[in-house]
């Protein structure tokens, strides 16, 4: 084989120091968009949280500065300022300029920490156009500054202080990030979680740009977190079960409260890191919960001798729980830390929950009876749902080769190239079928308002024709049979009228996807179509569309300006429509007012349409909003409407 021309040792790049970070930032912070930008704050602040977990800090303050910088300060021990034996530089400079240099590798710096790789603070330095570190230690202040990762001078002592801790101020490099505007709400959410998970820490954020500040302090820790998650829900008992126990060298914290709901909300954390896929701590928790509730129910005659045990699913219906374990050497599966893998943690969690939940149920018989009663009701509903599912499967409704009769499918069999429009009503469905690209676009008209699944179990859902038709068309199944492998369309587009009824139908469908098909949202397959609000017809027959009042006004102003520029006389006394040379301005009330060509041109043509991707950035907030809007508590909805009424621009009455 001939040697490739020009390919020799000189072709191999060797990236030293922090160069790899600047060259490939996505490898270290996930990307250079919004999430990557905010990850910088997390990397710095997590070090302060680790100080608090270790018992050396009580305060974490984040300031979003008016000049675009971020300041993160704690009252911990401070980064060591002495010379590092290996680098011969100050330890401060070492941790800020050397990847994988940190106090989290078993050298005694931290017994428990959330960071494992020692890349955090050096990555922030590499991706900042300017960074300043101040260390308060032994009565003195030490300062050093950096530019794009390179030190401007050596660490120097600048004066006396009675403070302890570390303060880092950084300015993200605009040549690397797509945006450099930090979001106040993101910082609030981050600090709220850290305050819940680090009992006793005082966390605050100040936004100098808009003169706002907010603080958190939760003496109850994850007990307060569970109360927060259940805000506005009907709880089985006001008291939250809570236990904090150390086994070997691991701290196990558990908080549990049941609510009148059909879903479970269990959040598992290891060293303050959220594990969305659970792991050994969650496995141990579930095993102990199921066993303890079954043992109590049998011992007290709540389950008869010949009756089968409650399943784990039954015992978790309506459960809200937070599991927090803190350990010296957490083993996560993958860089993202989605799942905890330490085998010993399963036994520790199981041991703690079994012992203390058993005590709790024995000492609170009224609450125990309610919990078991709810689980027994769930078991009966599960059997009814199974019977309903088997019945419709037997009829070939969910499975088999046939597709719903009302579905106008596309000819493509490649899911990545196929999309389905969920259309409100048969009228709009007819226009959509006539105007679509039949090769890649499928149409499923939905009659009336679909079932509100927020307060419906599976058996009731499977008795609803529109829900069953939707499940069948998508091909993913439901509940235990749910699998993304069967997804027939990679774009699922909700297309409803731009009025109150249309918004309600959208919300009902979003509730269904959030509660029963969340992976579809997580993987970016769900969209909302945005039909135009206005059609502007010129005297010459030209059509233009506006998707908001602002866009309509801008179009009119542009048309008026164009006419003036061409020398057309524009009478000031005329109304805007005449000034712009328009014969008509039509406000659409619904999709049914458009013919097939208009619907294609405005809402379905990939070259012109406006699609809004549904993203789930905060599951807790989404859960709270769906509970308010679609739950049984009228007062919650009333308060929501009153609070947000002042922000409504268009009201369709």
N, C-alpha and C positions, 0 to 999 in steps of 0.2 A: 504494500500500500504506500503510495507516494506521501511524503511528508507535507502536511498542510502549510502552505506558504505563509510566512510571517507569524507562525504559532510556535513560540519558544518561551524560555523562562521570562523574557521581557513582557510577554503577554499576560502573565499572571499578576494580578493586583494583590498586594499585601496591605490590608487596612490595619493601621495601628491605633492604639488608644481608643478614642471615641469616634474615630472615622466610620466604623461599621454602622453606628447608630444613625449618623447623619446621612449615610449612603442608603440605608434600608430601615427607615424609622418604623415602617409597618411591622417588622419582625419583633419590635420591642414594645410598641404601644398599640398595635392592632390596626393603625391607619393614621392618616393626617387630617381627617375631617373632625367633626364635632366631638365624637367619642374619644379620639386620640388626644385632642387638645385637653379635654377635661381629665383624661387619664394622668396628665402631668400633676394636677393637684392631688389626685389620689396617691400617686407614688411618693410625694413629699409628706402628705398628711398621715399616711399609713405608718411612717416611721415614728411620728408623734403618738399615734395610737398604740404602737408597740411599747413605747415608754410607759404609757398609762396602764397597759395590760400587765407590765412587769412591776407596777406599783411605784414608779418613779416620777410620774407626771399626773397632774390633776386638771390641766387646762390645755385646750387646743383652739387657737384663734386663727381664722382665715380672713384676709382682707382682699377684696377685689379693688385695686387701686384705680384712680381716675386716669392715670397715664397708661393703662393697659397691663400693668404688672399684677402679680399675685404675691401676697406675703403670708407665709405660714409660720406660726410661732407656737412653741410649747414651753412648759416650765419643767422639763425633764432634766436629765443629767448633763445634756449637751454632748455634741460629738467630741470625742477625745482630741486634744490639741497637741499632744506630744508627738515626737518623731516616730514614724512607723518603721519597725526594724527591717522590713524587706525593701520598701521603696525609698527609704532615707528621706522622705518628705513628711510633712505633718499628716497626721491621720485624717484631718479635715480634707486636705487636698487629695489624699489617696482615695477616700470614699467618693469624692466628687469627680474624679478623673479616671478611675480604674474600674472597669466592669468586673462584677463578681467580687467586689471588695466590700465587706459589711460585717456587722456583728452578729450574723445569723447562721453561722456555719459550725456551731459547736464549740466556739472559743470562749464561751461563758458570758458573752455580751447579752444574750437574751435566752431565757429559758423557754419562753413562748413568743412566737411572732407570726405575723400574717405573711411577711415576705420570705421567700426561700432562696431567690437567685442572686440577691445582692446587686441587681442591675438598676434598681429604681432611681435613686437620687442622681447617679452618674448619667443616666439616660436623660433626665430632666435638664441637667447641665448641658449635655451635648445638643439638645434641641432648643436651647434658649439663646437668644442673641446676647443677653446679659443676665448674670446671676450673681447675687451677693449673699454670702453666708455670714451670720453673726452668731458666735457662741458665747454664752454667759457661764463662766465657770471660775470657781475659786476666787471670787471677788473681782474678776476682770472681764472685759469684753474683748473678744478676738474677732478679727474681720478679714475676709478674703473675697476678691471679686474675680469673675470669669467672663470671657467673651466667646460664645459659641464653643464652650467646653474647655477653652485654654485659659490658664490662670494669668491675670494681669500683673499680679505681684504675689509674693509669698504671704502666708498667714502672719498677721501682725497684731500685737496687743495695742488697743487704742484708748483704754481708760478703765476706770473702776466702776463696778456695779454691784448691787445687792441681789440681782436676779440670777436665776439658773435656767438653763435651757438652750434651745436652738431657734434661730429665726432665719428663714430662707426667703429671699425675694427674687422672683424670676420673671423674665419677659420672653414669651414664646417667639421663636424665629418665624417671621412672616414669610420668609422664602421657603419654608418647609411646610407650614400649615395652610390649609385652604381657607381657614378663618381663624381669627385670634380674639374673638369676643367671647368671654366667659359668661356662663348663664348663672345668675343668682339662684334660681330655683334648683339647678343641679347641685350646687354646693349645699343648699338647705337639705335636700334629700339625702345626700351623702353624710352630712353631719348628724342628721336625725338617726340614721341607722347606726352610726358609730356610737352615739350617746346611749342608744338602747342596748347595744352589745357590750359596752364598756361601763359597767355599773359605777356611778359616782363621778364620771368625767364631766367637766363643764366645757361645752363646745359652742363656739360662736362664729358667725359670719357677719362681716361689715362690707357693704357695697358703697364705696366712696363715690361711685359714678351717679348713683341715684339717692344717696343719703338714706340708706336703709340698713337695718341690722336685725339680727335674730339670734337667739341663744337656746341651747338645750341642756337640760340636766334631769336625768331620770334615776332616782335613787333605787327604783324597783328593777332597773335593767330590763331583761327580757319579759318580766312580768308586766311591765308597763307597755312593752312592745305588743304583747298579745291583746291587751286592752285597746291599744291603738288600732290593731287589725280588726277588732270586733266592734269598733265605734259605729253606732247606729243599727246594730243587729240585735235580735232577741237572743239573749244568753240564757242557757239552762240554769246557771247559777252565777251570781255576781262575783263570787270569789274565784280567783285564778289559782289553780293548783301549781305550786312552784317548789322546786327542790334544787339545791346547790350543794354538791357533794364532791369531794376529792377522792379518787381511787388511784392507788399507786401514785404516779406523778401527773395524773390527768384530772382536770376539773370538768365536772359534768353539770350543766345547768339545763333544766327542763321547765317549761311553762305550758300549761294546758287549760283550755276552756272550750266548752261545747256551745254551739249556737243552733238556732232553729233554721237550718239550711240543709241542702242535699249534697253539697260538695264539701271537700276537706281542704284546709289550707295549712300545710305543714312546711315550715322553713327550717332548713338544716344549715348550720354554720360550723366551721372549724377554724379556730383562731381568728374569729371575726370575718373570715372569708365565706361568702355565700356559696353553697354547693347545690346548684339547681337540679342536678341529677342524683342528689342524695349521697349514698355510700354506706359504709359499715355502721355509722352512728344512726342513720335512719332505719336500717335493717333491724338493729337491736331494739330500737324504740318501738317499731311496729310489732315485732314478735312479743315483747313484754306487754304492750297495751292489749293485744288480742287475748293473750293468756290470762292476764289479771282480771279482765272484765268477764271472761267466760267462767273462771274459777269462782268469782264473787257471785255471779248469777246462779250457778249450780248450787253453791253452798247455801244460798238464801232462797232456793226454790223458785227463782224467776225463770229458769229454764227447766222444763220437765225432764225426767230421766230418759224418756225415749226420743226427745227432741234433739236435733243435731246442734252442734256448737255454732255460735255466731262466727261469721267469717271476718277476716281482717277488714274487708271493705265495709261490712256492717258496723263494726266498732268505730270506724273512722268517719262515718257520715256526720257532717256538721262539726267536725273537729277543727279547732284552731290551735296550733302548737308551734313553739319555737324550741329547737334543739341547738344548744351551743356547747361545743367541747373545746377545751384548750389543752394543748399537749406540746411536748418539746419537739417532736419530730413528725409532723403530719406528712403523710404520703398521699399526694393527689395524683389522680389519673390525668396526665396531660398538663401542658403549660397553663391552660385556662382554669385549672383547679375546680372543675365542675363536679367532681366526685371524689369523696374521701375513701382511701383504700386500707387504712390501718386495721388489721384483723382484730387486735386486742380491744379496740374501741367498742365493737359490737357487744362484747361481754360486759364491759364496764357500764354502758348505757342500759343494757338489759337488767343488770343487777340493781342499779340505782332506781330505775323506774318500777321494777317489780316490787321492791321492798317498800318504797314510799307511797306509790299509788295504792297499794293494798291497804296500808295504814289509813290513807285518806278516805277510801271508800268505806272502810269499817267505821271511821269516826264521823262520816257524813252520809248516813243511810238514805236520807231523803234525796240528796243529789245523786247518789249511786243508783237509786231506783229510776230516776229520770234518765240517766245515761244509758242504763240497760234497756229501759223502755224504748228509748229512741233507736237503739241498735236493733231491738226486736222488730220495731216498725220498719226499719230499713231492710231487714231480712225478708219480711213479708213482701215488701215492695219489690225487692230483688227477684223473688220467685215469680211475682206477677209480671215483671218486666221480661223475665226469661220466657215465660209462657207466651207473652205477647210477641216477643221476637221470634220464637219458634213457630208461632202461628203465621206471621207474615212471611217468614222464610219458606214455610211449607207452601204458601200461596205463590212463592216466587217473586215477592215484591222487592226484597232487598238483594237477593242473590239470583244467579241465573244469567242467561245471555240477554234477556230483554231489557231495553231501556224504557224510561217513562214515555208514555204516548205523547205527552205535551212537549217533550224535549225536541227541539229542532237541532240535531247534532251537526257538527262540522265533519267534513270528509277526511281531514287529517287524523291520523292515529298516533301522531307524535305529541305527547303531552306538553313538551317544551315549546311547541309551535301552535298550541291550541288554547283558546280562551272561551269562557262561558259567561254570558250576561244573564244575571238574575234580574228579570224585568218586572216592574210593578204593573199588573193588569194585562188582560188579553188584548186590549186596543194597542197599547205601546208595544206589546209582544208581537203583534201582527206587523207593525211598521218595522220593528227591529229585524224580523225574519225576512222581510222583503228587501231591506236596505243593507243587510250584512254581507260580509265576505264569507260565503258558505264553506270555503276551504278551511279556514282557521277559526271561525266564530260560530259558537253554539248559542242558542237562545232558550232560556227556560222561563216562561211566564209564570208568575206566582199570583194566584187569585186571592184578593183580600189581604188581611194582615195575618202573618204567620203566628204560630203559637208563641206566647211569652214563656221561654224555657227557664227563666229565672226561678220560677216556683213550680216547675213540673218535673216529675220523675220520668224515667225512660219509658215506662208502660204508657203514660199519657202522651208522650212525644210520638211513640210509634203508632198511636191511634189517630194521629194528625196527618192527613193526606199530603199537605204541602211539605211538611218536614220529611216524610218518608220519600217523597219524590226528589227532594233536594239531596238526601243521603244517597239515594240510588244513582242520581245523575253524576255526582262527584266521584263515586266509586271507592271511597275510603272506608266505608262501614261506620260503625258507631260503638262507643264504649269499648268492651273487651275485644271486639272485632276490628276496631279502628286501626288502619295501617296506611301510612303515606305512600306505600308502594303502589296502591291502587289508584292514586290521584290521576284523573283523566285530563285535567286542564291545569296548566301552570299559572294562568291568570283567571281568577274568579272575580268578576266585576259586578258590584251591586249598582243597578241603574234604576233610580226612582225619581219621581217628580220633585221639583224644587219647592215643595210646600210642606205644610205641617204633617199631612198624612204620609208623604214620601219620607220625611225625616223619621217618623215613627216606625215605618217599615224598615228603614235602614238600621235603626237602633235595635229592632227585634232580631234582624239577621245578624248584626254584630254581636248581640248577646249570645245567640246560638253558636257562632264560631268561637267566641271567647270561652264559653263554658264547656263546649263539647268537641271542638276541633282546633284548639289553640295552636298546634304545630303548623297549621295552614297559615296562621298569622305570623308565627315565629319565623317561618321560612320565606316570608315575603310574597305569598301567592294571592293575598286578598287586596282588592282595590275598590274605590268608590268612583263611579263615573260622575263627571260634573257637567251637566247639560247647561246650555246658555240660558240666561234669564231674559235677554232681549234680542229681537231681530230688528235691525235698522235697514229700511228700504230706501234707496235713493230714487230720485225722480227718473233716472235712467234705467232703473231695474236692478242695479247692483245691490247685493245683500251683504251685510256685515253683522257679526254676532258679538254680543257683550255678555260676559259671565258674572258681572256685578254692576251695581249702580255706579261705582267709581269708573269702571271700564267704559260704561255707556257714556258718562260725562266726558271722559278723555277723548273718545271717538268723535263725539259731537264737536268738541272744541277744536279738534284737529281738522275736521271737515270745514268748519267755519273759517279757520286760518287758511286752509288751502284755497278756498273760494276767494278770499280777500287777496291772496297772493296772485291769483290768476286775473285779478281785476274785476271780479264779479261784484256788483253792488249789493251790499248786505244792509238791509234796513234795520236800524237798531230797535225799532218798535216791533219788529217781527219776533215771534217766539223762536226758541233755539232750533226747533225742528225745521222751520222754514229757512232760518239763517244757514243751516247746514245743508240745505237742498234735499231734505228727506221728505218722502211722500208718506212714510208711516214709521212709527216706533211701536213695535208689538212686544208686550210682556208675556212670556210663556207661563201658563199656569201648570202645564203638565206635558209629559212626553207625547201624549196622545194628540196634541195640537200640531205636532210635526208630521209631515209625510215621510215616507221611507228615505227619500233623497236627503232631506234636511237632517234627519236623525243620523244618517251615515256621515254626512258632511261635518256635523258639529260634535257628535258624541261617540261615534264608533270608528271613524277613519283614523288609523294609528298616526297619520301625518298631522292631523288637526286636533284630535281629541285632547281633553284634559283629564288625566287619571290621578287620583290621590291614593298613594299606597298606604294601607293600614299597617301601622307599626305599633308594637307593644314595648314601649320603653320603660314603663313602670307598672308591673302587674298589680301591685298593691293599690295604686290609684285607680286603675281600671276596675278592679274588684269593688272598690268603694263607690265608684260612679254607677256601675251597673246595679249595685245593691240599692242605691238611692233612686235611680230612674225606673228600675223594673221590679223592685221588691214590693213587699206588702205595706211598708210604712209610708202612709200618706203624708205625714208631717215632714219626713225627710225630703220628699219630692217638693212639697210646698216651700220649704226653706231653700232648696236648690233653685227653684224658679224665681223666688224673691231676690236671692243673692245675685243671680245672673241676668235678671230682667233688664237692668240698665245697659247691658252690652248688646242687646238685640237691635239689629239694624233694620231688618225686614220682617214684619209680622203679617202672616197670611191669615186674615180673619174673614 
